[in-house]
Amino acid sequence: MPLRLTERQYARLKAGLPIGKTNKFGAKGDVEDGIAFQSTFEANYYRELKLRLRAGDIRNLRWQVPYPLIVAGVTVATYVADFQFEERVGDVWTERIVDTKSTETRKNRAYRLKLKIMAAMGFEVREVVKPSTSRHRRRRRV
């Protein structure tokens, strides 16, 4: 019997992602330009950044950028930023580090600790937060 895949499954397979893997927070992965994103929110933000890149508002767009977290001269962990780019502020280009999060994932203790270490190292991380959507919607009685 032949293997049947949906378009999304084929795109995930082509991008090197597992087909059936699920996210513990319920996020659905997405693929854009051959890049596998962990959520559709993150992929949509990437699409928005591509438009800003074409308009000349930002430059040097990178994604999944690792930052070693160093405490007292020892690398204790690695923070992986969703996006890094330079943004024009007046006549000056300023580095931006952006992380896309849902209201649930931004409460993660390890993530919060990594943000504090990044701040202590002198990096400002901007969070782009997806509005909360309840996974358990109430059904209206008719």
PyRosetta script that sets phi, psi and omega in degrees:
from pyrosetta import init, pose_from_sequence

init()
pose = pose_from_sequence("MPLRLTERQYARLKAGLPIGKTNKFGAKGDVEDGIAFQSTFEANYYRELKLRLRAGDIRNLRWQVPYPLIVAGVTVATYVADFQFEERVGDVWTERIVDTKSTETRKNRAYRLKLKIMAAMGFEVREVVKPSTSRHRRRRRV")
pose.set_psi(1, 131.3)
pose.set_omega(1, -177.6)
pose.set_phi(2, -72.1)
pose.set_psi(2, 151.9)
pose.set_omega(2, 177.3)
pose.set_phi(3, -78.3)
pose.set_psi(3, 129.6)
pose.set_omega(3, 180.0)
pose.set_phi(4, -113.2)
pose.set_psi(4, 129.3)
pose.set_omega(4, -179.3)
pose.set_phi(5, -125.3)
pose.set_psi(5, 146.7)
pose.set_omega(5, 171.6)
pose.set_phi(6, -78.0)
pose.set_psi(6, 169.8)
pose.set_omega(6, 178.4)
pose.set_phi(7, -61.1)
pose.set_psi(7, -41.0)
pose.set_omega(7, 179.5)
pose.set_phi(8, -63.8)
pose.set_psi(8, -44.2)
pose.set_omega(8, 179.2)
pose.set_phi(9, -62.7)
pose.set_psi(9, -40.9)
pose.set_omega(9, 178.7)
pose.set_phi(10, -63.8)
pose.set_psi(10, -42.5)
pose.set_omega(10, 178.7)
pose.set_phi(11, -63.4)
pose.set_psi(11, -40.2)
pose.set_omega(11, 178.2)
pose.set_phi(12, -65.1)
pose.set_psi(12, -43.0)
pose.set_omega(12, 179.4)
pose.set_phi(13, -62.4)
pose.set_psi(13, -43.9)
pose.set_omega(13, -179.9)
pose.set_phi(14, -64.7)
pose.set_psi(14, -33.2)
pose.set_omega(14, 179.8)
pose.set_phi(15, -82.4)
pose.set_psi(15, -2.6)
pose.set_omega(15, 178.6)
pose.set_phi(16, 88.3)
pose.set_psi(16, 12.7)
pose.set_omega(16, 178.7)
pose.set_phi(17, -93.7)
pose.set_psi(17, 149.2)
pose.set_omega(17, 173.9)
pose.set_phi(18, -66.5)
pose.set_psi(18, 145.7)
pose.set_omega(18, -175.7)
pose.set_phi(19, -74.6)
pose.set_psi(19, -44.4)
pose.set_omega(19, -171.7)
pose.set_phi(20, -98.9)
pose.set_psi(20, 6.4)
pose.set_omega(20, -176.8)
pose.set_phi(21, -69.4)
pose.set_psi(21, 134.8)
pose.set_omega(21, 178.4)
pose.set_phi(22, -113.5)
pose.set_psi(22, 153.7)
pose.set_omega(22, 179.7)
pose.set_phi(23, -91.4)
pose.set_psi(23, 138.5)
pose.set_omega(23, -177.1)
pose.set_phi(24, -67.1)
pose.set_psi(24, -18.7)
pose.set_omega(24, 177.7)
pose.set_phi(25, -97.6)
pose.set_psi(25, 3.8)
pose.set_omega(25, 176.7)
pose.set_phi(26, 84.6)
pose.set_psi(26, 9.1)
pose.set_omega(26, -179.9)
pose.set_phi(27, -72.6)
pose.set_psi(27, 142.1)
pose.set_omega(27, 177.1)
pose.set_phi(28, -101.6)
pose.set_psi(28, 127.0)
pose.set_omega(28, 179.4)
pose.set_phi(29, -69.2)
pose.set_psi(29, 162.6)
pose.set_omega(29, 179.7)
pose.set_phi(30, -147.5)
pose.set_psi(30, 155.8)
pose.set_omega(30, 179.7)
pose.set_phi(31, -122.7)
pose.set_psi(31, 131.1)
pose.set_omega(31, 177.3)
pose.set_phi(32, -139.4)
pose.set_psi(32, 129.2)
pose.set_omega(32, -179.2)
pose.set_phi(33, 55.8)
pose.set_psi(33, 31.5)
pose.set_omega(33, -179.3)
pose.set_phi(34, 77.5)
pose.set_psi(34, 5.9)
pose.set_omega(34, 179.3)
pose.set_phi(35, -100.4)
pose.set_psi(35, 127.9)
pose.set_omega(35, 179.5)
pose.set_phi(36, -89.2)
pose.set_psi(36, 119.4)
pose.set_omega(36, 177.4)
pose.set_phi(37, -104.1)
pose.set_psi(37, 150.0)
pose.set_omega(37, -175.6)
pose.set_phi(38, -76.5)
pose.set_psi(38, -16.7)
pose.set_omega(38, 178.7)
pose.set_phi(39, -147.8)
pose.set_psi(39, 157.8)
pose.set_omega(39, 176.1)
pose.set_phi(40, -68.6)
pose.set_psi(40, -30.1)
pose.set_omega(40, 176.6)
pose.set_phi(41, -61.3)
pose.set_psi(41, -44.4)
pose.set_omega(41, 178.6)
pose.set_phi(42, -65.0)
pose.set_psi(42, -41.3)
pose.set_omega(42, 178.9)
pose.set_phi(43, -65.5)
pose.set_psi(43, -39.6)
pose.set_omega(43, 177.6)
pose.set_phi(44, -65.5)
pose.set_psi(44, -37.7)
pose.set_omega(44, 177.1)
pose.set_phi(45, -65.7)
pose.set_psi(45, -37.3)
pose.set_omega(45, 176.2)
pose.set_phi(46, -61.5)
pose.set_psi(46, -42.5)
pose.set_omega(46, 177.9)
pose.set_phi(47, -60.4)
pose.set_psi(47, -40.1)
pose.set_omega(47, 177.5)
pose.set_phi(48, -64.3)
pose.set_psi(48, -42.2)
pose.set_omega(48, 178.6)
pose.set_phi(49, -64.8)
pose.set_psi(49, -36.0)
pose.set_omega(49, 177.4)
pose.set_phi(50, -61.7)
pose.set_psi(50, -39.4)
pose.set_omega(50, 177.0)
pose.set_phi(51, -64.1)
pose.set_psi(51, -42.9)
pose.set_omega(51, 178.3)
pose.set_phi(52, -65.2)
pose.set_psi(52, -33.8)
pose.set_omega(52, 178.1)
pose.set_phi(53, -65.1)
pose.set_psi(53, -46.2)
pose.set_omega(53, 178.1)
pose.set_phi(54, -64.1)
pose.set_psi(54, -32.9)
pose.set_omega(54, -179.9)
pose.set_phi(55, -77.4)
pose.set_psi(55, -14.2)
pose.set_omega(55, 179.5)
pose.set_phi(56, 88.0)
pose.set_psi(56, 10.5)
pose.set_omega(56, 177.9)
pose.set_phi(57, -74.6)
pose.set_psi(57, -30.4)
pose.set_omega(57, 179.4)
pose.set_phi(58, -131.7)
pose.set_psi(58, 166.2)
pose.set_omega(58, 176.3)
pose.set_phi(59, -149.6)
pose.set_psi(59, 167.9)
pose.set_omega(59, 177.9)
pose.set_phi(60, 54.3)
pose.set_psi(60, 48.4)
pose.set_omega(60, -179.9)
pose.set_phi(61, -71.4)
pose.set_psi(61, 128.4)
pose.set_omega(61, 176.0)
pose.set_phi(62, -134.4)
pose.set_psi(62, 155.9)
pose.set_omega(62, 178.6)
pose.set_phi(63, -133.6)
pose.set_psi(63, 155.3)
pose.set_omega(63, -177.8)
pose.set_phi(64, 53.4)
pose.set_psi(64, 56.0)
pose.set_omega(64, -177.0)
pose.set_phi(65, -91.9)
pose.set_psi(65, 120.4)
pose.set_omega(65, -179.6)
pose.set_phi(66, -83.3)
pose.set_psi(66, 139.6)
pose.set_omega(66, 174.3)
pose.set_phi(67, -125.2)
pose.set_psi(67, 118.6)
pose.set_omega(67, 175.6)
pose.set_phi(68, -70.2)
pose.set_psi(68, 133.6)
pose.set_omega(68, 179.3)
pose.set_phi(69, -96.1)
pose.set_psi(69, 113.0)
pose.set_omega(69, -172.7)
pose.set_phi(70, -111.3)
pose.set_psi(70, 123.8)
pose.set_omega(70, 178.0)
pose.set_phi(71, -124.1)
pose.set_psi(71, 122.7)
pose.set_omega(71, -179.7)
pose.set_phi(72, 53.3)
pose.set_psi(72, 39.6)
pose.set_omega(72, 177.0)
pose.set_phi(73, 80.3)
pose.set_psi(73, 4.0)
pose.set_omega(73, -178.4)
pose.set_phi(74, -116.9)
pose.set_psi(74, 131.7)
pose.set_omega(74, 175.4)
pose.set_phi(75, -76.2)
pose.set_psi(75, 114.3)
pose.set_omega(75, -175.7)
pose.set_phi(76, -99.1)
pose.set_psi(76, -22.1)
pose.set_omega(76, -179.4)
pose.set_phi(77, -168.7)
pose.set_psi(77, -179.0)
pose.set_omega(77, 175.7)
pose.set_phi(78, -130.1)
pose.set_psi(78, 130.3)
pose.set_omega(78, 174.4)
pose.set_phi(79, -98.9)
pose.set_psi(79, 130.2)
pose.set_omega(79, 179.1)
pose.set_phi(80, -111.2)
pose.set_psi(80, 110.6)
pose.set_omega(80, -180.0)
pose.set_phi(81, -79.1)
pose.set_psi(81, 141.1)
pose.set_omega(81, 177.8)
pose.set_phi(82, -64.0)
pose.set_psi(82, -45.2)
pose.set_omega(82, -177.9)
pose.set_phi(83, -142.2)
pose.set_psi(83, 148.3)
pose.set_omega(83, 172.6)
pose.set_phi(84, -138.6)
pose.set_psi(84, 135.7)
pose.set_omega(84, 178.7)
pose.set_phi(85, -160.4)
pose.set_psi(85, 170.4)
pose.set_omega(85, 174.1)
pose.set_phi(86, -106.0)
pose.set_psi(86, 132.6)
pose.set_omega(86, -177.7)
pose.set_phi(87, -115.6)
pose.set_psi(87, 138.4)
pose.set_omega(87, 179.1)
pose.set_phi(88, -78.5)
pose.set_psi(88, 121.4)
pose.set_omega(88, 175.2)
pose.set_phi(89, -121.3)
pose.set_psi(89, 98.3)
pose.set_omega(89, -172.6)
pose.set_phi(90, 69.8)
pose.set_psi(90, -120.6)
pose.set_omega(90, 178.0)
pose.set_phi(91, -101.5)
pose.set_psi(91, 3.7)
pose.set_omega(91, -173.9)
pose.set_phi(92, -111.6)
pose.set_psi(92, 138.9)
pose.set_omega(92, 174.9)
pose.set_phi(93, -92.7)
pose.set_psi(93, 126.3)
pose.set_omega(93, -176.9)
pose.set_phi(94, -118.4)
pose.set_psi(94, 135.3)
pose.set_omega(94, 178.4)
pose.set_phi(95, -72.1)
pose.set_psi(95, 136.1)
pose.set_omega(95, 177.3)
pose.set_phi(96, -124.6)
pose.set_psi(96, 137.0)
pose.set_omega(96, 173.7)
pose.set_phi(97, -117.7)
pose.set_psi(97, 122.5)
pose.set_omega(97, -174.3)
pose.set_phi(98, -126.2)
pose.set_psi(98, 138.0)
pose.set_omega(98, 175.9)
pose.set_phi(99, -125.9)
pose.set_psi(99, 128.8)
pose.set_omega(99, 176.8)
pose.set_phi(100, -92.8)
pose.set_psi(100, 130.3)
pose.set_omega(100, -177.0)
pose.set_phi(101, -140.4)
pose.set_psi(101, 155.5)
pose.set_omega(101, 168.0)
pose.set_phi(102, -93.8)
pose.set_psi(102, 167.7)
pose.set_omega(102, -179.8)
pose.set_phi(103, -63.4)
pose.set_psi(103, -27.7)
pose.set_omega(103, 179.3)
pose.set_phi(104, -76.0)
pose.set_psi(104, -46.0)
pose.set_omega(104, -174.9)
pose.set_phi(105, -72.0)
pose.set_psi(105, -25.5)
pose.set_omega(105, -179.5)
pose.set_phi(106, -74.0)
pose.set_psi(106, -9.1)
pose.set_omega(106, 177.1)
pose.set_phi(107, -86.9)
pose.set_psi(107, -7.3)
pose.set_omega(107, -178.0)
pose.set_phi(108, -57.8)
pose.set_psi(108, 127.6)
pose.set_omega(108, -174.3)
pose.set_phi(109, -63.2)
pose.set_psi(109, -41.7)
pose.set_omega(109, 180.0)
pose.set_phi(110, -64.2)
pose.set_psi(110, -41.4)
pose.set_omega(110, 178.0)
pose.set_phi(111, -62.4)
pose.set_psi(111, -45.0)
pose.set_omega(111, -179.7)
pose.set_phi(112, -61.3)
pose.set_psi(112, -41.4)
pose.set_omega(112, 179.4)
pose.set_phi(113, -64.7)
pose.set_psi(113, -42.4)
pose.set_omega(113, 178.6)
pose.set_phi(114, -62.6)
pose.set_psi(114, -37.5)
pose.set_omega(114, 176.7)
pose.set_phi(115, -62.6)
pose.set_psi(115, -40.1)
pose.set_omega(115, 179.3)
pose.set_phi(116, -65.2)
pose.set_psi(116, -40.1)
pose.set_omega(116, 178.3)
pose.set_phi(117, -66.8)
pose.set_psi(117, -41.3)
pose.set_omega(117, 176.9)
pose.set_phi(118, -59.0)
pose.set_psi(118, -43.3)
pose.set_omega(118, 179.2)
pose.set_phi(119, -64.0)
pose.set_psi(119, -40.3)
pose.set_omega(119, 178.8)
pose.set_phi(120, -65.5)
pose.set_psi(120, -28.0)
pose.set_omega(120, 178.0)
pose.set_phi(121, -84.1)
pose.set_psi(121, -4.0)
pose.set_omega(121, 176.8)
pose.set_phi(122, 97.3)
pose.set_psi(122, 12.2)
pose.set_omega(122, 179.2)
pose.set_phi(123, -104.1)
pose.set_psi(123, 132.3)
pose.set_omega(123, 174.7)
pose.set_phi(124, -99.9)
pose.set_psi(124, 124.7)
pose.set_omega(124, 179.4)
pose.set_phi(125, -107.5)
pose.set_psi(125, 123.9)
pose.set_omega(125, 176.0)
pose.set_phi(126, -91.0)
pose.set_psi(126, 132.5)
pose.set_omega(126, 177.1)
pose.set_phi(127, -101.7)
pose.set_psi(127, 129.1)
pose.set_omega(127, 172.0)
pose.set_phi(128, -104.9)
pose.set_psi(128, 112.1)
pose.set_omega(128, -171.1)
pose.set_phi(129, -103.9)
pose.set_psi(129, 128.4)
pose.set_omega(129, 176.2)
pose.set_phi(130, -77.5)
pose.set_psi(130, 134.6)
pose.set_omega(130, 176.9)
pose.set_phi(131, -59.1)
pose.set_psi(131, 146.3)
pose.set_omega(131, -178.1)
pose.set_phi(132, -68.3)
pose.set_psi(132, 136.0)
pose.set_omega(132, 172.6)
pose.set_phi(133, -126.4)
pose.set_psi(133, 123.8)
pose.set_omega(133, -178.5)
pose.set_phi(134, -69.1)
pose.set_psi(134, 133.2)
pose.set_omega(134, 178.3)
pose.set_phi(135, -80.1)
pose.set_psi(135, -17.9)
pose.set_omega(135, -179.0)
pose.set_phi(136, -115.3)
pose.set_psi(136, 83.9)
pose.set_omega(136, -179.1)
pose.set_phi(137, -79.8)
pose.set_psi(137, 142.4)
pose.set_omega(137, 178.1)
pose.set_phi(138, -74.8)
pose.set_psi(138, 140.0)
pose.set_omega(138, 176.2)
pose.set_phi(139, -92.9)
pose.set_psi(139, 133.6)
pose.set_omega(139, 178.1)
pose.set_phi(140, -84.1)
pose.set_psi(140, 138.1)
pose.set_omega(140, 176.8)
pose.set_phi(141, -83.4)
pose.set_psi(141, 138.2)
pose.set_omega(141, -179.1)
pose.set_phi(142, -101.9)
pose.dump_pdb("model.pdb")
